[in-house]
Amino acid sequence: RRFCPSPSRLLGFECDAPALADSAQLLARRDASFARSQKHYYQAPPQIERGWRNHLIDMQGRSYLDMLNNVAVLGHGHPRMAYEAARQWSLLNTNSRFHYAAIAEFSERLLKLAPDGMDRVFLVNSGTEANDLAIRLAWAYSGGREMLSVLEAYHGWSVATDAISTSIADNPQAL
């Protein structure tokens, strides 16, 4: 504050940025309520405030290349994605069980990308569900129960996908 004093006295109202939460205390709170199987990947993990494109940004403004977060495959804060998600959410927020134009159009577009002989889509809401469905389809088709999986790969959190992932060996507390 020596170099940049609070403007609150000059402006006549409280306009200071909120004090930063103590990162160690925040991490202790997280550890007290999160499952032990959810790793930090750092001994002292940075406290992430926001993301932009393929970077995560911590409370001090340091940028980290996000090579781990599988949820944000399109990046963080992409203006068009944010706009389209908000537009769709304000219009209709549902799943594939109901009848609406976008679901038929999307299914047709997907089928145009599929190899010959594939004529149906089955939409699910996550990679875990997609992998779980793939396992069930493979079992139904082959009658077998043996699975081949990529070493050190993450396939999801369902019982079936976790069983074929290496997360059990890496983290015995996963289940």
C-alpha positions in Angstrom: 0.0 0.0 0.0 3.0 2.3 0.2 3.2 2.6 -3.6 -0.5 2.5 -4.3 -2.6 3.6 -1.3 -6.3 2.8 -1.0 -8.5 5.2 -3.1 -11.4 4.7 -0.6 -10.8 7.9 1.3 -10.6 10.0 -1.8 -13.7 8.4 -3.4 -15.8 8.3 -0.2 -16.7 4.6 -0.5 -15.1 1.2 0.1 -13.5 0.0 -3.1 -10.4 -1.9 -2.0 -9.8 -5.4 -3.4 -10.8 -8.1 -1.0 -8.0 -9.5 1.1 -6.6 -12.7 -0.3 -7.5 -15.9 1.7 -4.6 -17.5 3.3 -3.7 -20.2 0.8 -2.5 -22.7 3.4 -5.7 -22.4 5.4 -7.8 -22.7 2.3 -5.8 -25.9 1.3 -6.4 -27.3 4.9 -10.2 -26.6 4.5 -10.1 -28.4 1.1 -8.2 -31.4 2.5 -10.7 -31.7 5.4 -13.6 -32.0 3.0 -12.3 -33.6 -0.3 -11.8 -37.2 -0.9 -8.1 -38.3 -0.4 -8.0 -39.8 -3.9 -8.2 -36.3 -5.4 -4.5 -35.5 -5.7 -3.0 -32.0 -5.7 -0.1 -32.9 -8.1 2.1 -30.4 -6.2 3.4 -30.5 -2.6 2.2 -26.9 -2.2 -0.3 -26.5 -5.0 -0.8 -23.0 -6.4 -4.2 -21.4 -5.6 -5.7 -21.0 -9.1 -8.0 -18.0 -9.6 -8.9 -18.2 -13.2 -8.0 -19.7 -16.6 -7.4 -18.2 -20.0 -7.1 -20.3 -23.2 -4.7 -23.1 -22.2 -3.3 -21.5 -19.1 -4.3 -21.5 -15.4 -3.5 -18.3 -13.5 -2.8 -18.2 -9.8 -3.6 -15.5 -7.2 -0.2 -13.9 -7.8 -0.8 -13.7 -11.5 1.6 -16.5 -12.4 0.6 -18.5 -15.5 0.7 -22.3 -15.7 0.3 -24.3 -18.9 -2.8 -26.5 -18.2 -1.7 -30.0 -19.4 -3.7 -31.9 -16.8 -7.3 -30.6 -16.7 -9.3 -32.8 -19.0 -12.5 -30.9 -18.4 -11.4 -27.8 -20.2 -10.3 -29.3 -23.5 -11.5 -26.2 -25.3 -9.4 -24.0 -23.0 -10.5 -21.5 -20.4 -12.4 -18.3 -20.9 -12.8 -18.6 -24.7 -15.2 -15.8 -25.5 -17.1 -17.6 -28.2 -17.5 -20.8 -26.1 -18.6 -18.7 -23.1 -21.1 -16.8 -25.3 -22.5 -20.0 -26.9 -22.8 -21.9 -23.6 -24.6 -19.0 -22.0 -26.9 -18.6 -25.0 -27.8 -22.3 -25.0 -28.2 -22.4 -21.3 -30.6 -19.5 -21.4 -32.6 -21.1 -24.2 -32.7 -24.8 -23.2 -30.7 -26.7 -20.6 -31.7 -30.4 -21.0 -30.4 -33.7 -22.2 -31.0 -36.0 -25.1 -34.2 -37.6 -23.8 -36.5 -34.8 -25.0 -37.5 -33.9 -28.5 -36.0 -30.7 -29.9 -34.5 -29.6 -33.3 -30.9 -29.2 -32.1 -30.6 -32.8 -31.0 -31.6 -34.2 -34.4 -29.3 -31.8 -36.2 -26.4 -32.6 -33.9 -26.9 -36.4 -34.3 -27.0 -36.0 -38.1 -23.8 -34.0 -38.1 -22.1 -36.6 -35.9 -23.2 -39.4 -38.2 -21.7 -37.6 -41.2 -18.3 -37.9 -39.5 -18.7 -41.5 -38.5 -17.3 -44.4 -40.6 -19.6 -46.3 -43.0 -21.9 -48.7 -41.3 -22.4 -46.6 -38.2 -25.9 -45.2 -38.3 -26.8 -44.3 -34.7 -25.5 -42.1 -32.0 -25.8 -42.5 -28.2 -25.2 -39.2 -26.5 -23.9 -39.1 -22.9 -22.7 -36.2 -20.8 -19.2 -37.2 -19.9 -16.1 -39.2 -20.9 -16.7 -41.5 -18.0 -20.2 -42.3 -19.3 -18.9 -42.7 -22.8 -16.2 -45.1 -21.7 -18.6 -47.0 -19.4 -21.0 -47.4 -22.4 -18.1 -48.6 -24.6 -17.2 -51.2 -22.0 -20.8 -52.4 -21.9 -21.1 -52.5 -25.7 -17.9 -54.5 -25.9 -19.1 -57.0 -23.3 -22.4 -57.4 -25.1 -20.8 -57.8 -28.5 -18.0 -60.1 -27.5 -19.5 -62.0 -24.6 -16.1 -61.6 -22.9 -15.0 -59.6 -19.9 -11.3 -59.0 -20.5 -10.3 -55.5 -21.3 -7.2 -53.9 -22.9 -6.4 -50.4 -21.6 -3.7 -47.9 -22.1 -1.2 -47.8 -19.2 -1.3 -44.7 -17.1 -4.5 -43.5 -18.8 -7.5 -42.1 -17.0 -10.8 -43.5 -18.2 -13.3 -42.1 -15.6 -14.7 -42.5 -12.1 -17.4 -45.1 -12.6 -16.6 -48.6 -11.2 -16.0 -50.1 -14.6 -13.8 -47.3 -16.0 -11.8 -47.0 -12.8 -11.2 -50.8 -12.8 -9.5 -50.6 -16.2 -7.6 -47.4 -15.4 -4.2 -47.4 -13.6 -5.6 -45.2 -10.9 -6.3 -48.2 -8.6 -2.6 -49.2 -8.7 -1.5 -45.5 -8.5 -3.9 -44.7 -5.7 -5.3 -47.6 -3.7 -7.7 -45.1 -2.0 -9.5 -44.4 -5.2 -12.4 -46.6 -4.3 
